């Protein structure tokens, strides 16, 4: 079983969705966890809702990257530009890569427009992350 860490700033949206997608759809080959450099302390309810819409039940919590410093990972993936800037060097084991996704929590507009932003990020992740992990096998 290969292990991947998804790293973001707040660990409330993008890294949480990435973790859930991998654990729901690629659990036969990958185990995913997520963390933040400045965790928000909660998982955004619209991220949970967006995942539920595609049949993924999210059960994680917002975590600080320091919880995983002593663990070894096959891959560490930053999923936002802010984390890439704040965490330029992963001190633990694992190849580091970056996939940039816009922060859906910063979307503005009606509730439906904001929810659409979460869906776009979720759908992009559901395509790009499995492709990235397959290329690392």
SULNOR-V802660 format. One record per residue. N is the residue number from 0. RES is the residue in one letter. SS is DSSP state (helix for helix, strand for strand, loop for the rest). PHI is phi in whole degrees, -180 to 180 (999 if undefined). D_FIRST is the distance of its C-alpha to the first C-alpha in Angstrom with 1 decimal. Layout:
{{N/RES/SS/PHI/D_FIRST} {N/RES/SS/PHI/D_FIRST}}
This chain:
{{0/X/loop/999/0.0} {1/X/strand/-93/3.8} {2/X/strand/-119/6.6} {3/X/strand/-129/10.0} {4/X/strand/-111/13.4} {5/X/strand/-100/16.3} {6/X/strand/-118/19.5} {7/X/strand/-144/23.0} {8/X/loop/-75/26.3} {9/X/loop/-90/26.9} {10/X/loop/51/23.5} {11/X/loop/-121/25.5} {12/X/loop/-129/25.0} {13/X/helix/-63/23.0} {14/X/helix/-66/19.9} {15/X/helix/-65/20.0} {16/X/helix/-65/20.2} {17/X/helix/-61/17.4} {18/X/helix/-58/15.0} {19/X/helix/-66/16.4} {20/X/helix/-61/16.2} {21/X/helix/-65/12.5} {22/X/helix/-66/11.8} {23/X/helix/-84/14.5} {24/X/helix/-111/14.0} {25/X/loop/-127/10.5} {26/X/loop/-64/8.6} {27/X/loop/-72/7.6} {28/X/loop/-123/5.4} {29/X/strand/-130/5.7} {30/X/strand/-115/6.8} {31/X/strand/-114/10.3} {32/X/strand/-134/13.2} {33/X/strand/-138/16.6} {34/X/strand/-159/19.7} {35/X/strand/-129/23.1} {36/X/loop/-77/25.5} {37/X/loop/-145/28.3} {38/X/loop/-59/26.7} {39/X/loop/-72/29.1} {40/X/loop/91/28.4} {41/X/loop/-153/27.9} {42/X/loop/-100/26.0} {43/X/loop/-60/28.5} {44/X/helix/-60/29.8} {45/X/helix/-74/30.0} {46/X/helix/-67/26.3} {47/X/helix/-62/25.6} {48/X/helix/-65/28.4} {49/X/helix/-62/27.1} {50/X/helix/-67/23.7} {51/X/helix/-60/25.5} {52/X/helix/-63/27.5} {53/X/loop/-110/24.6} {54/X/loop/81/23.4} {55/X/loop/-109/20.7} {56/X/loop/-89/21.5} {57/X/loop/-97/20.8} {58/X/loop/-129/20.7} {59/X/loop/-79/19.7} {60/X/loop/-135/22.2} {61/X/loop/-73/23.4} {62/X/loop/-131/22.0} {63/X/strand/-87/23.2} {64/X/helix/-58/21.1} {65/X/helix/-61/22.3} {66/X/helix/-62/20.2} {67/X/helix/-115/17.2} {68/X/loop/-55/19.1} {69/X/loop/-92/17.8} {70/X/loop/-92/14.1} {71/X/loop/-101/12.2} {72/X/loop/-124/10.5} {73/X/loop/-75/9.6} {74/X/strand/-150/12.1} {75/X/strand/-122/15.0} {76/X/strand/-118/17.0} {77/X/strand/-82/20.5} {78/X/loop/-118/21.9} {79/X/loop/-146/25.5} {80/X/helix/-61/28.1} {81/X/helix/-61/29.1} {82/X/helix/-66/25.8} {83/X/helix/-63/25.8} {84/X/helix/-78/29.2} {85/X/helix/-80/28.7} {86/X/loop/-131/25.5} {87/X/loop/-69/26.1} {88/X/loop/-133/24.2} {89/X/loop/-82/20.8} {90/X/loop/-81/21.5} {91/X/loop/-92/18.0} {92/X/loop/-78/15.4} {93/X/loop/129/14.0} {94/X/strand/-71/15.7} {95/X/strand/-103/18.0} {96/X/strand/-138/19.0} {97/X/strand/-135/21.4} {98/X/loop/-126/22.0} {99/X/loop/-96/25.3} {100/X/loop/-129/26.1} {101/X/loop/-65/29.4} {102/X/loop/-81/29.6} {103/X/helix/-67/30.6} {104/X/helix/-68/32.0} {105/X/helix/-92/34.7} {106/X/loop/-66/35.8} {107/X/loop/-123/39.4} {108/X/loop/121/41.6} {109/X/loop/-70/41.9} {110/X/helix/-57/39.2} {111/X/helix/-69/38.3} {112/X/helix/-67/38.2} {113/X/helix/-67/35.8} {114/X/helix/-61/33.6} {115/X/helix/-62/33.7} {116/X/helix/-65/32.3} {117/X/helix/-63/29.3} {118/X/helix/-64/28.8} {119/X/helix/-61/29.1} {120/X/helix/-64/26.4} {121/X/helix/-57/24.1} {122/X/helix/-67/24.8} {123/X/helix/-63/24.4} {124/X/helix/-64/21.0} {125/X/helix/-64/20.0} {126/X/helix/-96/20.9} {127/X/helix/-71/20.2} {128/X/helix/-70/16.7} {129/X/helix/-58/15.0} {130/X/helix/-63/17.2} {131/X/helix/-63/16.1} {132/X/helix/-66/12.3} {133/X/helix/-63/13.2} {134/X/helix/-71/15.3} {135/X/loop/-98/12.7} {136/X/loop/-80/10.7}}
